[in-house]
Amino acid sequence: MKKAFFTCLALLLTCTAAMAQNSVNLPQPDNNLLKMSLGNALMQRRSGRSYDATREITQQQLSTLLWAACGVSDKASGKITAPSAVNMQDIKVYVCRKDGAWLYDAKANTLTQVSNTDLRPDMAAGQPFVNDAPVNLLLVSDQSGRRKNDAWGNMDSGYVSQNIYLACTAMGLQTVARAMMNKDAVRKALNLADGVDVMLNHPVGYAK
């Protein structure tokens, strides 16, 4: 019995480690996908709540969208595309899909899998249209290891959210910013540390 227990524990740790190492390189962001003028993007920006569940977005679109949200815009200084209070750069983006949840690393331009659970139902929280979007971007404010300031986290998540809206508009995609979700379930699934606050989620996809 004892031997069986330790065997199962070893298998669990092995599977967990393998999943944690499951990273993918994203293609370089393509600014040609964002060629719509700022004026037109602002004019056409809308919140969408009806998604075509049969159409996926490409890795190229995803990479460009993540870069627009809060990617590195100046490698020399480390500045990002979104404003950030005291350059805290606290907003982290998780890509949630049917194949699990992936953490975006802006500097490396990679996605690393942190969960193999489809979290979209927990983010839907009673609004079924969220489940139809192939991608849901979860924004968290990570201020762990420093004196926490809720106002800064709120501001910074708003900046990133607007970037997502405008990039989706430019690429012919739709989205909507949502604070509604089962935050406790999301926190547990992602094993978020103290000082990391779940802020907003953005379903992303094509209009139905």
Backbone as CSV, one residue per row, in Angstrom:
resi,resn,N_x,N_y,N_z,CA_x,CA_y,CA_z,C_x,C_y,C_z
1,MET,0.837,-1.202,0.000,0.000,0.000,0.000,0.876,1.259,0.000
2,LYS,1.906,1.223,0.864,2.804,2.366,0.964,3.552,2.576,-0.352
3,LYS,3.992,1.450,-0.952,4.713,1.529,-2.216,3.825,2.101,-3.319
4,ALA,2.548,1.687,-3.335,1.605,2.183,-4.335,1.387,3.685,-4.179
5,PHE,1.325,4.130,-2.917,1.122,5.561,-2.652,2.270,6.383,-3.225
6,PHE,3.499,5.965,-2.943,4.655,6.722,-3.413,4.805,6.640,-4.935
7,THR,4.371,5.540,-5.516,4.398,5.423,-6.968,3.444,6.433,-7.604
8,CYS,2.242,6.513,-7.035,1.248,7.478,-7.549,1.737,8.909,-7.362
9,LEU,2.368,9.174,-6.206,2.876,10.516,-5.937,3.962,10.887,-6.943
10,ALA,4.838,9.942,-7.241,5.917,10.200,-8.200,5.356,10.486,-9.585
11,LEU,4.320,9.728,-9.965,3.701,9.954,-11.281,3.043,11.320,-11.348
12,LEU,2.386,11.720,-10.236,1.733,13.020,-10.189,2.747,14.143,-10.322
13,LEU,3.849,14.035,-9.606,4.882,15.064,-9.669,5.511,15.126,-11.052
14,THR,5.685,13.977,-11.657,6.259,13.931,-13.004,5.349,14.609,-14.009
15,CYS,4.050,14.303,-13.924,3.076,14.916,-14.844,2.996,16.418,-14.638
16,THR,3.035,16.854,-13.355,2.972,18.278,-13.047,4.186,18.998,-13.608
17,ALA,5.364,18.396,-13.420,6.589,19.009,-13.921,6.573,19.092,-15.440
18,ALA,6.088,18.040,-16.088,6.029,18.024,-17.551,5.118,19.112,-18.067
19,MET,3.974,19.295,-17.392,3.034,20.316,-17.827,3.651,21.695,-17.649
20,ALA,4.369,21.900,-16.506,4.964,23.198,-16.226,6.013,23.559,-17.271
21,GLN,6.644,22.552,-17.871,7.677,22.793,-18.868,7.097,22.890,-20.281
22,ASN,5.793,22.762,-20.407,5.171,22.783,-21.723,5.030,24.229,-22.193
23,SER,6.054,24.707,-22.882,6.058,26.082,-23.380,6.109,26.075,-24.897
24,VAL,5.504,27.087,-25.491,5.536,27.225,-26.948,6.005,28.626,-27.299
25,ASN,6.813,28.705,-28.340,7.246,29.996,-28.859,6.165,30.553,-29.768
26,LEU,5.813,31.796,-29.548,4.839,32.458,-30.411,5.539,33.073,-31.617
27,PRO,4.853,33.168,-32.750,5.439,33.899,-33.877,5.615,35.365,-33.511
28,GLN,6.517,36.024,-34.188,6.714,37.444,-33.914,5.439,38.228,-34.238
29,PRO,5.080,39.206,-33.402,3.887,40.007,-33.686,3.972,40.637,-35.072
30,ASP,2.837,40.693,-35.736,2.761,41.246,-37.088,1.945,42.530,-37.056
31,ASN,2.643,43.670,-37.106,1.940,44.947,-37.039,1.077,45.217,-38.260
32,ASN,1.291,44.450,-39.339,0.419,44.607,-40.503,-1.023,44.235,-40.169
33,LEU,-1.203,43.399,-39.136,-2.556,43.034,-38.715,-3.237,44.176,-37.972
34,LEU,-2.454,45.192,-37.592,-2.983,46.308,-36.816,-2.967,47.607,-37.613
35,LYS,-3.032,47.494,-38.937,-2.840,48.664,-39.782,-4.038,49.609,-39.814
36,MET,-5.181,49.221,-39.244,-6.318,50.142,-39.163,-5.889,51.402,-38.412
37,SER,-6.340,52.553,-38.860,-5.971,53.800,-38.197,-6.572,53.846,-36.793
38,LEU,-5.924,54.591,-35.921,-6.431,54.735,-34.551,-7.827,55.334,-34.559
39,GLY,-8.049,56.319,-35.437,-9.365,56.942,-35.505,-10.449,55.943,-35.859
40,ASN,-10.173,55.078,-36.841,-11.160,54.074,-37.237,-11.357,53.022,-36.151
41,ALA,-10.282,52.661,-35.480,-10.402,51.678,-34.400,-11.265,52.216,-33.270
42,LEU,-11.065,53.486,-32.939,-11.884,54.090,-31.884,-13.349,54.201,-32.337
43,MET,-13.543,54.520,-33.606,-14.897,54.664,-34.132,-15.642,53.335,-34.155
44,GLN,-14.926,52.258,-34.471,-15.576,50.964,-34.666,-15.570,50.073,-33.425
45,ARG,-14.842,50.450,-32.397,-14.759,49.595,-31.209,-16.123,49.377,-30.572
46,ARG,-16.463,48.111,-30.355,-17.722,47.746,-29.706,-17.483,46.531,-28.802
47,SER,-18.370,46.336,-27.849,-18.344,45.126,-27.030,-19.204,44.067,-27.704
48,GLY,-18.636,42.874,-27.916,-19.354,41.806,-28.595,-19.674,40.655,-27.660
49,ARG,-20.868,40.121,-27.786,-21.297,39.036,-26.896,-21.893,37.855,-27.667
50,SER,-21.468,37.700,-28.913,-21.921,36.568,-29.720,-20.744,36.088,-30.549
51,TYR,-20.287,34.853,-30.288,-19.053,34.362,-30.889,-19.306,33.118,-31.732
52,ASP,-18.524,32.999,-32.796,-18.588,31.827,-33.666,-17.670,30.755,-33.085
53,ALA,-18.265,29.735,-32.480,-17.488,28.690,-31.809,-16.737,27.801,-32.787
54,THR,-17.048,27.910,-34.086,-16.412,27.042,-35.081,-15.140,27.658,-35.665
55,ARG,-14.864,28.920,-35.345,-13.703,29.597,-35.917,-12.650,29.873,-34.850
56,GLU,-11.458,29.329,-35.052,-10.337,29.584,-34.156,-9.588,30.838,-34.616
57,ILE,-8.831,31.428,-33.714,-7.916,32.489,-34.127,-6.526,31.868,-34.254
58,THR,-5.721,32.408,-35.147,-4.411,31.825,-35.412,-3.404,32.211,-34.331
59,GLN,-2.303,31.470,-34.273,-1.220,31.815,-33.353,-0.635,33.177,-33.702
60,GLN,-0.625,33.523,-34.989,-0.124,34.834,-35.392,-1.025,35.945,-34.853
61,GLN,-2.324,35.750,-34.969,-3.259,36.742,-34.408,-3.106,36.833,-32.904
62,LEU,-2.985,35.687,-32.242,-2.857,35.666,-30.790,-1.587,36.378,-30.349
63,SER,-0.485,36.100,-31.027,0.783,36.742,-30.683,0.685,38.260,-30.822
64,THR,0.076,38.706,-31.902,-0.063,40.137,-32.144,-0.977,40.773,-31.110
65,LEU,-2.043,40.077,-30.757,-2.977,40.590,-29.754,-2.317,40.705,-28.389
66,LEU,-1.559,39.686,-27.994,-0.879,39.720,-26.700,0.165,40.829,-26.655
67,TRP,0.889,40.981,-27.764,1.863,42.079,-27.821,1.169,43.424,-27.672
68,ALA,0.053,43.601,-28.373,-0.686,44.865,-28.273,-1.189,45.094,-26.850
69,ALA,-1.578,44.023,-26.179,-2.119,44.145,-24.822,-1.079,44.693,-23.857
70,CYS,0.063,44.048,-23.774,1.107,44.502,-22.852,2.451,43.856,-23.192
71,GLY,2.747,43.802,-24.482,4.026,43.250,-24.913,5.139,44.275,-24.826
72,VAL,6.356,43.825,-25.068,7.522,44.708,-24.998,7.597,45.550,-26.269
73,SER,7.595,46.875,-26.093,7.655,47.787,-27.236,9.048,48.359,-27.443
74,ASP,9.901,48.250,-26.426,11.279,48.750,-26.526,12.176,47.801,-25.740
75,LYS,12.893,46.936,-26.458,13.708,45.923,-25.788,14.819,46.536,-24.946
76,ALA,15.345,47.668,-25.374,16.454,48.293,-24.643,16.035,48.740,-23.249
77,SER,14.841,49.331,-23.152,14.375,49.858,-21.859,13.435,48.907,-21.140
78,GLY,12.882,47.924,-21.879,11.904,47.023,-21.279,10.516,47.612,-21.189
79,LYS,10.302,48.775,-21.806,8.981,49.396,-21.780,7.979,48.532,-22.545
80,ILE,6.710,48.629,-22.113,5.663,47.829,-22.733,4.633,48.720,-23.419
81,THR,3.721,48.097,-24.145,2.752,48.840,-24.952,1.686,49.544,-24.119
82,ALA,1.496,49.134,-22.865,0.467,49.725,-22.008,1.113,50.593,-20.930
83,PRO,0.490,51.724,-20.582,0.990,52.488,-19.448,0.955,51.641,-18.180
84,SER,1.813,51.971,-17.220,1.834,51.218,-15.971,2.294,52.136,-14.845
85,ALA,1.535,52.154,-13.762,1.875,53.003,-12.615,3.270,52.666,-12.112
86,VAL,4.097,53.687,-11.931,5.502,53.569,-11.507,6.239,52.468,-12.288
87,ASN,5.828,52.268,-13.530,6.398,51.223,-14.398,6.411,49.865,-13.700
88,MET,5.350,49.593,-12.960,5.259,48.358,-12.189,5.072,47.134,-13.079
89,GLN,4.415,47.328,-14.225,4.169,46.237,-15.173,3.592,45.012,-14.462
90,ASP,2.564,45.271,-13.660,1.995,44.222,-12.806,0.976,43.332,-13.515
91,ILE,0.464,43.764,-14.671,-0.588,42.985,-15.324,0.020,41.807,-16.087
92,LYS,-0.412,40.606,-15.706,-0.021,39.377,-16.383,-1.248,38.833,-17.109
93,VAL,-1.017,38.245,-18.279,-2.114,37.753,-19.110,-2.041,36.239,-19.219
94,TYR,-3.147,35.589,-18.897,-3.288,34.149,-19.090,-4.189,33.911,-20.295
95,VAL,-3.761,33.041,-21.178,-4.556,32.647,-22.337,-5.304,31.372,-21.968
96,CYS,-6.624,31.463,-21.896,-7.451,30.325,-21.477,-8.223,29.791,-22.680
97,ARG,-8.009,28.495,-22.953,-8.626,27.838,-24.102,-9.095,26.455,-23.678
98,LYS,-9.600,25.697,-24.644,-10.057,24.345,-24.327,-8.908,23.440,-23.913
99,ASP,-7.674,23.788,-24.324,-6.522,22.966,-23.962,-5.857,23.414,-22.666
100,GLY,-6.494,24.310,-21.923,-5.974,24.720,-20.631,-5.629,26.197,-20.579
101,ALA,-4.847,26.560,-19.557,-4.466,27.952,-19.332,-2.964,28.104,-19.530
102,TRP,-2.589,29.190,-20.217,-1.196,29.434,-20.589,-0.813,30.848,-20.159
103,LEU,0.347,30.990,-19.533,0.825,32.302,-19.089,1.701,32.922,-20.169
104,TYR,1.381,34.151,-20.523,2.135,34.888,-21.535,3.368,35.518,-20.923
105,ASP,4.524,35.240,-21.510,5.781,35.871,-21.133,6.117,36.869,-22.225
106,ALA,5.936,38.161,-21.915,6.098,39.193,-22.939,7.550,39.291,-23.409
107,LYS,8.496,39.164,-22.496,9.906,39.318,-22.867,10.373,38.183,-23.762
108,ALA,9.955,36.965,-23.459,10.373,35.807,-24.250,9.447,35.539,-25.422
109,ASN,8.272,36.188,-25.435,7.231,35.954,-26.450,6.861,34.468,-26.502
110,THR,6.540,33.930,-25.330,6.182,32.519,-25.212,4.906,32.363,-24.404
111,LEU,4.311,31.188,-24.516,3.210,30.773,-23.658,3.664,29.536,-22.901
112,THR,3.432,29.524,-21.589,3.764,28.368,-20.759,2.495,27.849,-20.105
113,GLN,2.229,26.578,-20.274,1.008,25.995,-19.737,1.095,25.883,-18.216
114,VAL,0.059,26.387,-17.541,0.015,26.339,-16.082,-1.160,25.498,-15.587
115,SER,-2.055,25.125,-16.484,-3.191,24.271,-16.121,-3.701,23.597,-17.389
116,ASN,-4.134,22.343,-17.258,-4.738,21.665,-18.420,-6.258,21.667,-18.337
117,THR,-6.806,22.498,-17.449,-8.253,22.628,-17.267,-8.803,23.767,-18.117
118,ASP,-9.913,23.533,-18.781,-10.600,24.588,-19.525,-11.314,25.487,-18.519
119,LEU,-10.796,26.696,-18.326,-11.340,27.613,-17.317,-12.452,28.506,-17.854
120,ARG,-12.770,28.368,-19.123,-13.783,29.262,-19.691,-15.145,29.140,-18.996
121,PRO,-15.585,27.944,-18.592,-16.860,27.881,-17.857,-16.822,28.644,-16.525
122,ASP,-15.683,28.635,-15.837,-15.574,29.389,-14.589,-15.576,30.885,-14.850
123,MET,-15.080,31.279,-16.018,-15.101,32.697,-16.353,-16.444,33.121,-16.911
124,ALA,-17.197,32.168,-17.464,-18.520,32.507,-18.005,-19.467,32.963,-16.911
125,ALA,-19.428,32.256,-15.774,-20.232,32.643,-14.605,-21.680,32.923,-14.976
126,GLY,-22.295,31.991,-15.721,-23.714,32.135,-16.037,-23.995,32.837,-17.350
127,GLN,-22.955,33.244,-18.081,-23.147,33.869,-19.390,-22.567,32.929,-20.453
128,PRO,-23.405,32.072,-21.040,-22.929,30.991,-21.920,-22.138,31.454,-23.135
129,PHE,-22.347,32.679,-23.605,-21.646,33.124,-24.807,-20.126,33.085,-24.616
130,VAL,-19.662,33.201,-23.368,-18.228,33.197,-23.100,-17.601,31.866,-23.522
131,ASN,-18.350,30.782,-23.364,-17.833,29.459,-23.717,-17.637,29.286,-25.216
132,ASP,-18.300,30.116,-26.028,-18.180,30.005,-27.483,-16.906,30.668,-28.015
133,ALA,-16.343,31.596,-27.248,-15.129,32.274,-27.696,-13.954,31.312,-27.590
134,PRO,-13.169,31.128,-28.644,-12.070,30.161,-28.600,-10.964,30.529,-27.623
135,VAL,-10.851,31.826,-27.323,-9.800,32.311,-26.425,-10.418,33.246,-25.402
136,ASN,-9.955,33.129,-24.171,-10.334,34.094,-23.144,-9.053,34.583,-22.490
137,LEU,-8.823,35.879,-22.536,-7.632,36.462,-21.924,-7.965,36.919,-20.511
138,LEU,-7.268,36.339,-19.547,-7.477,36.677,-18.145,-6.379,37.629,-17.691
139,LEU,-6.775,38.771,-17.129,-5.821,39.756,-16.638,-5.745,39.673,-15.113
140,VAL,-4.534,39.507,-14.602,-4.326,39.537,-13.159,-3.300,40.617,-12.841
141,SER,-3.413,41.181,-11.647,-2.443,42.170,-11.182,-1.537,41.496,-10.168
142,ASP,-0.282,41.329,-10.537,0.691,40.642,-9.683,1.560,41.678,-8.976
143,GLN,1.212,41.951,-7.736,1.992,42.880,-6.919,2.633,42.154,-5.741
144,SER,2.829,40.870,-5.898,3.467,40.094,-4.836,4.905,40.561,-4.651
145,GLY,5.338,40.572,-3.421,6.704,40.987,-3.121,6.895,42.480,-3.009
146,ARG,5.789,43.231,-3.015,5.901,44.678,-2.862,4.670,45.198,-2.140
147,ARG,4.713,46.448,-1.702,3.554,47.036,-1.038,2.429,47.182,-2.049
148,LYS,1.286,46.573,-1.736,0.181,46.474,-2.681,-0.583,47.793,-2.766
149,ASN,-0.977,48.145,-3.991,-1.777,49.341,-4.221,-2.901,48.976,-5.179
150,ASP,-4.114,48.826,-4.640,-5.247,48.390,-5.458,-5.564,49.374,-6.577
151,ALA,-5.391,50.665,-6.312,-5.702,51.679,-7.324,-4.814,51.504,-8.540
152,TRP,-3.542,51.220,-8.326,-2.632,51.032,-9.445,-3.015,49.797,-10.251
153,GLY,-3.369,48.721,-9.573,-3.786,47.509,-10.278,-5.025,47.740,-11.118
154,ASN,-5.976,48.488,-10.571,-7.199,48.802,-11.317,-6.892,49.636,-12.558
155,MET,-6.042,50.645,-12.379,-5.672,51.487,-13.514,-4.969,50.675,-14.593
156,ASP,-3.988,49.902,-14.188,-3.173,49.178,-15.168,-3.987,48.135,-15.935
157,SER,-4.919,47.471,-15.255,-5.758,46.495,-15.960,-6.657,47.199,-16.975
158,GLY,-7.080,48.423,-16.657,-7.890,49.193,-17.598,-7.113,49.567,-18.846
159,TYR,-5.847,49.933,-18.683,-5.020,50.269,-19.846,-4.873,49.057,-20.772
160,VAL,-4.548,47.906,-20.184,-4.354,46.695,-20.979,-5.665,46.283,-21.652
161,SER,-6.760,46.429,-20.926,-8.075,46.088,-21.470,-8.388,46.923,-22.711
162,GLN,-8.118,48.209,-22.657,-8.384,49.061,-23.823,-7.496,48.665,-25.002
163,ASN,-6.250,48.321,-24.735,-5.372,47.860,-25.817,-5.943,46.616,-26.495
164,ILE,-6.484,45.709,-25.696,-7.087,44.487,-26.239,-8.275,44.838,-27.130
165,TYR,-9.116,45.745,-26.653,-10.272,46.185,-27.444,-9.839,46.711,-28.812
166,LEU,-8.867,47.628,-28.799,-8.472,48.281,-30.047,-7.775,47.304,-30.998
167,ALA,-6.953,46.410,-30.450,-6.276,45.430,-31.301,-7.283,44.463,-31.916
168,CYS,-8.260,44.029,-31.132,-9.300,43.147,-31.676,-10.067,43.841,-32.800
169,THR,-10.396,45.096,-32.598,-11.114,45.842,-33.623,-10.300,45.911,-34.907
170,ALA,-9.010,46.199,-34.782,-8.145,46.321,-35.953,-8.013,44.996,-36.699
171,MET,-8.098,43.862,-35.984,-7.910,42.552,-36.603,-9.220,41.883,-37.008
172,GLY,-10.330,42.592,-36.866,-11.608,42.013,-37.257,-12.143,41.006,-36.261
173,LEU,-11.671,41.063,-35.031,-12.149,40.187,-33.970,-13.045,40.978,-33.044
174,GLN,-13.745,40.285,-32.170,-14.550,40.989,-31.190,-14.208,40.516,-29.781
175,THR,-14.516,41.377,-28.814,-14.242,41.067,-27.421,-15.166,41.895,-26.535
176,VAL,-15.133,41.609,-25.261,-15.836,42.411,-24.265,-15.097,42.243,-22.941
177,ALA,-14.916,43.348,-22.239,-14.255,43.301,-20.929,-15.266,42.866,-19.883
178,ARG,-14.890,41.891,-19.056,-15.809,41.341,-18.049,-15.099,41.207,-16.710
179,ALA,-15.770,41.651,-15.662,-15.267,41.425,-14.303,-15.957,40.218,-13.679
180,MET,-17.082,39.796,-14.299,-17.828,38.654,-13.773,-17.077,37.362,-14.055
181,MET,-16.867,36.543,-13.026,-16.264,35.215,-13.152,-16.232,34.578,-11.776
182,ASN,-16.003,33.283,-11.733,-15.834,32.569,-10.466,-14.376,32.712,-10.062
183,LYS,-14.072,33.796,-9.364,-12.684,34.128,-9.077,-12.015,33.099,-8.181
184,ASP,-12.754,32.549,-7.238,-12.157,31.550,-6.341,-11.708,30.316,-7.121
185,ALA,-12.542,29.862,-8.044,-12.191,28.693,-8.846,-11.004,28.990,-9.762
186,VAL,-10.979,30.181,-10.326,-9.881,30.576,-11.206,-8.574,30.655,-10.419
187,ARG,-8.632,31.272,-9.246,-7.433,31.383,-8.410,-6.888,30.003,-8.066
188,LYS,-7.784,29.103,-7.700,-7.363,27.757,-7.316,-6.739,27.010,-8.486
189,ALA,-7.373,27.103,-9.650,-6.875,26.381,-10.822,-5.502,26.888,-11.256
190,LEU,-5.269,28.191,-11.087,-3.998,28.783,-11.505,-2.980,28.829,-10.366
191,ASN,-3.424,28.442,-9.161,-2.533,28.442,-7.995,-1.892,29.823,-7.803
192,LEU,-2.730,30.855,-7.815,-2.233,32.219,-7.711,-1.778,32.530,-6.287
193,ALA,-0.679,33.224,-6.173,-0.106,33.557,-4.873,-0.845,34.729,-4.237
194,ASP,-0.651,34.908,-2.932,-1.165,36.096,-2.256,-0.535,37.329,-2.906
195,GLY,-1.339,38.363,-3.045,-0.844,39.570,-3.697,-1.116,39.600,-5.177
196,VAL,-1.685,38.507,-5.714,-2.073,38.467,-7.123,-3.595,38.547,-7.187
197,ASP,-4.112,39.597,-7.802,-5.558,39.823,-7.866,-6.097,39.516,-9.257
198,VAL,-7.206,38.782,-9.308,-7.898,38.517,-10.563,-8.708,39.764,-10.923
199,MET,-8.469,40.327,-12.107,-9.055,41.616,-12.457,-10.178,41.502,-13.493
200,LEU,-9.834,41.155,-14.718,-10.784,41.158,-15.829,-10.540,39.957,-16.726
201,ASN,-11.545,39.620,-17.530,-11.318,38.652,-18.588,-11.940,39.164,-19.889
202,HIS,-11.313,38.771,-20.991,-11.722,39.191,-22.325,-11.933,37.982,-23.218
203,PRO,-13.166,37.505,-23.431,-13.379,36.520,-24.487,-13.023,37.153,-25.825
204,VAL,-12.385,36.357,-26.693,-11.932,36.861,-27.984,-12.270,35.855,-29.075
205,GLY,-12.798,36.347,-30.171,-13.095,35.455,-31.300,-13.769,36.237,-32.414
206,TYR,-14.289,35.484,-33.376,-15.020,36.096,-34.478,-16.501,36.206,-34.118
207,ALA,-17.152,37.215,-34.657,-18.582,37.388,-34.419,-19.365,36.277,-35.101
208,LYS,-20.442,35.844,-34.458,-21.312,34.824,-35.050,-22.225,35.454,-36.088
